[in-house]
Amino acid sequence: MALAFGRLGLTPETFWAMTPCEFTALLEGRGLLTPTNGGLSREELECLVALLGESASGSC
């Protein structure tokens, strides 16, 4: 959540209203999913999506 509220500048209301697909699109758009810059790896993202109860394959 530090990433969402700090680096991305989301409000708590905006963050909690987002779907995992929307959050993924935001991270991809900001270039934060590449392991070289400390962002989430694809595997980490898929685990997060699975924990949130959405399918990690093809739902975005």
C-alpha positions in Angstrom: 0.0 0.0 0.0 3.0 2.3 0.5 3.5 2.1 -3.3 -0.1 3.0 -4.0 -0.4 5.9 -1.6 3.2 7.2 -1.8 4.7 6.6 -5.2 1.5 6.4 -7.2 -0.3 9.1 -5.2 -3.6 7.3 -4.9 -6.1 8.1 -2.2 -7.3 5.2 -0.1 -10.7 5.5 -1.7 -9.3 5.3 -5.2 -7.0 2.4 -4.3 -9.8 0.3 -2.7 -12.2 1.1 -5.6 -9.7 -0.2 -8.2 -9.9 -3.7 -9.6 -6.7 -5.8 -9.7 -6.8 -5.3 -13.5 -6.9 -1.6 -13.2 -4.1 -1.6 -10.7 -2.1 -3.8 -13.0 -2.7 -1.4 -15.9 -1.5 1.5 -13.7 1.7 -0.4 -12.7 2.4 -1.3 -16.3 1.8 2.2 -17.5 4.2 3.6 -15.0 6.8 0.9 -15.8 6.7 -0.6 -12.3 6.3 -4.3 -13.3 9.9 -4.7 -14.4 12.1 -6.5 -11.9 15.1 -4.3 -12.8 13.6 -1.2 -11.1 12.3 -2.9 -8.0 8.7 -3.2 -9.2 6.5 -6.3 -9.0 7.5 -9.2 -11.1 4.8 -10.9 -13.2 4.9 -13.9 -10.8 4.4 -11.6 -7.7 1.6 -9.8 -9.5 -0.2 -13.1 -10.3 0.1 -14.1 -6.7 -1.4 -10.8 -5.6 -4.3 -11.2 -8.0 -4.9 -14.7 -6.9 -5.0 -13.6 -3.2 -7.5 -10.9 -4.2 -9.8 -13.6 -5.6 -9.6 -12.9 -9.3 -8.2 -15.1 -12.0 -4.6 -14.3 -12.8 -4.9 -15.6 -16.4 -6.5 -13.5 -19.0 -9.0 -11.5 -17.0 -7.4 -8.2 -17.7 
